[in-house]
Amino acid sequence: MDIPTVWPGVLDPVPDIFRLCLTAPAFCEEDGVPAVTCCLWRGAGDAAWRTGTITFPEEGDGDPDGANVLFELLVDRSPEAYATWASGYYETPVDVEAVRALLAQRPLTPEIVTVLNPDIKLADLAEDIAEIGYPV
């Protein structure tokens, strides 16, 4: 059984003012190990966000900490990238034009809903749409 640990260097240089956050139960596994994949902080006087210094292993697949996979949609915000990701995640084709319409916050139509999920109707989404304030 693998014992969970935080990658060396991720939390080491976190300033004392933020140290309490590293041990808060809300941010830890049951065994007290911080549940983090990455850590960024910025103090009141900092001009930029800061991170720990991590030494990655020389060997490997070029993505030793999984950052390329974890943050791919933050780096590539295109409708094509999201449609590709969603198609794999939901194991069904996702129409890029429907994604483009949603990302542009065009009004939601019965046609867009049907293209994304033929088993649901626009009326079925009324409560969710109202809650998030999406245009219809």
Backbone torsions as a table, in degrees:
resi	resn	phi	psi	omega
1	MET	NA	130.1	178.0
2	ASP	-76.4	132.1	175.9
3	ILE	-88.8	123.7	-178.0
4	PRO	-65.3	136.6	177.0
5	THR	-141.1	162.7	175.2
6	VAL	-95.6	138.0	-179.1
7	TRP	-54.8	132.1	-179.9
8	PRO	-55.4	131.1	178.0
9	GLY	99.1	-18.6	-177.2
10	VAL	-64.8	-45.3	-175.4
11	LEU	-109.2	-11.1	-174.3
12	ASP	-51.8	-46.3	-176.1
13	PRO	-91.0	10.3	179.7
14	VAL	-59.3	128.7	-177.8
15	PRO	-63.3	153.7	-178.5
16	ASP	-53.5	-36.1	-177.6
17	ILE	-60.4	-24.2	-179.6
18	PHE	-104.9	-3.4	-174.6
19	ARG	-57.9	-36.8	-179.4
20	LEU	-60.1	-32.3	178.1
21	CYS	-64.0	-28.9	-177.0
22	LEU	-71.6	-20.8	-178.5
23	THR	-113.7	1.5	178.9
24	ALA	-63.0	133.7	-178.2
25	PRO	-53.2	-32.7	-179.6
26	ALA	-64.1	-21.7	-177.2
27	PHE	-112.0	13.6	-177.4
28	CYS	-125.9	155.7	171.7
29	GLU	-72.2	173.2	-179.0
30	GLU	-59.0	-29.2	-178.5
31	ASP	-87.1	5.6	177.1
32	GLY	90.7	-4.4	178.8
33	VAL	-75.4	128.5	178.9
34	PRO	-55.5	134.3	179.7
35	ALA	-92.4	79.7	-178.0
36	VAL	-131.7	148.5	170.2
37	THR	-109.1	-26.0	176.8
38	CYS	-154.2	164.5	179.8
39	CYS	-145.6	125.1	175.7
40	LEU	-126.1	145.3	177.5
41	TRP	-146.0	158.9	178.6
42	ARG	-150.2	114.1	178.7
43	GLY	-78.0	166.1	-178.4
44	ALA	-56.4	-34.1	-178.5
45	GLY	-96.0	0.8	-178.4
46	ASP	-77.0	141.7	177.9
47	ALA	-87.6	-13.6	-177.4
48	ALA	-153.0	165.6	174.7
49	TRP	-68.7	150.0	179.5
50	ARG	-123.2	157.4	177.5
51	THR	-141.3	167.8	174.6
52	GLY	-74.4	166.5	176.4
53	THR	-99.2	118.7	-174.5
54	ILE	-115.2	133.4	174.3
55	THR	-102.7	110.9	-179.2
56	PHE	-84.1	152.2	178.3
57	PRO	-66.7	149.1	-180.0
58	GLU	-67.0	-41.1	-178.7
59	GLU	-85.5	166.6	176.8
60	GLY	129.7	-169.6	-172.3
61	ASP	-96.7	8.4	-179.9
62	GLY	87.8	-1.3	178.3
63	ASP	-141.5	60.8	-170.6
64	PRO	-63.1	-28.6	-179.4
65	ASP	-103.8	1.0	178.7
66	GLY	80.2	7.9	-176.5
67	ALA	-61.1	-36.6	-179.7
68	ASN	-60.5	-39.6	179.3
69	VAL	-78.3	-45.1	-176.4
70	LEU	-62.1	-36.3	-172.5
71	PHE	-112.2	13.3	-175.2
72	GLU	-59.2	-36.6	-179.2
73	LEU	-79.3	-14.9	173.4
74	LEU	-80.1	-28.8	-178.7
75	VAL	-85.4	-43.7	179.5
76	ASP	-110.5	99.9	-175.3
77	ARG	-92.4	17.4	-175.6
78	SER	-76.1	152.8	174.4
79	PRO	-58.4	-35.0	179.8
80	GLU	-64.0	-42.9	179.9
81	ALA	-63.9	-43.3	179.8
82	TYR	-66.3	-43.6	179.9
83	ALA	-61.1	-39.8	178.0
84	THR	-64.3	-46.7	178.7
85	TRP	-61.3	-49.2	-176.9
86	ALA	-63.5	-37.0	178.3
87	SER	-60.7	-42.0	177.6
88	GLY	-70.6	-44.1	-177.2
89	TYR	-64.7	-46.2	-177.1
90	TYR	-90.4	-2.6	177.9
91	GLU	54.9	41.7	176.1
92	THR	-155.4	147.9	179.5
93	PRO	-60.5	138.7	177.2
94	VAL	-118.7	124.5	-176.0
95	ASP	-70.5	120.3	-177.2
96	VAL	-66.6	-30.8	178.8
97	GLU	-68.8	-35.6	175.9
98	ALA	-66.7	-41.9	177.1
99	VAL	-62.5	-43.4	178.9
100	ARG	-57.9	-42.9	179.5
101	ALA	-63.8	-42.2	-179.9
102	LEU	-67.3	-44.0	-179.4
103	LEU	-65.9	-28.5	177.3
104	ALA	-84.6	-0.9	-178.2
105	GLN	54.9	39.4	171.0
106	ARG	-69.4	151.9	-179.4
107	PRO	-53.9	137.5	179.3
108	LEU	-74.3	130.6	-178.5
109	THR	-119.5	162.1	175.3
110	PRO	-58.3	-33.2	-179.1
111	GLU	-66.2	-43.5	179.4
112	ILE	-63.9	-44.2	179.3
113	VAL	-60.1	-44.7	-178.9
114	THR	-64.3	-39.8	178.6
115	VAL	-62.3	-39.1	-177.8
116	LEU	-80.6	-33.6	-179.7
117	ASN	-156.0	99.0	-177.0
118	PRO	-66.5	-11.1	-178.6
119	ASP	-90.2	3.2	-177.8
120	ILE	-131.9	150.3	179.0
121	LYS	-111.1	155.4	179.1
122	LEU	-54.1	-41.4	-179.6
123	ALA	-60.9	-30.8	179.1
124	ASP	-66.0	-20.9	-176.7
125	LEU	-97.0	0.8	-172.3
126	ALA	-52.3	-45.9	-178.2
127	GLU	-64.9	-45.0	179.0
128	ASP	-64.4	-42.6	180.0
129	ILE	-61.3	-44.9	179.4
130	ALA	-63.9	-39.9	-177.8
131	GLU	-62.7	-40.7	-178.0
132	ILE	-93.6	-7.0	177.5
133	GLY	73.1	28.1	-179.9
134	TYR	-74.7	139.8	-178.9
135	PRO	-70.2	140.5	174.5
136	VAL	-126.1	NA	NA
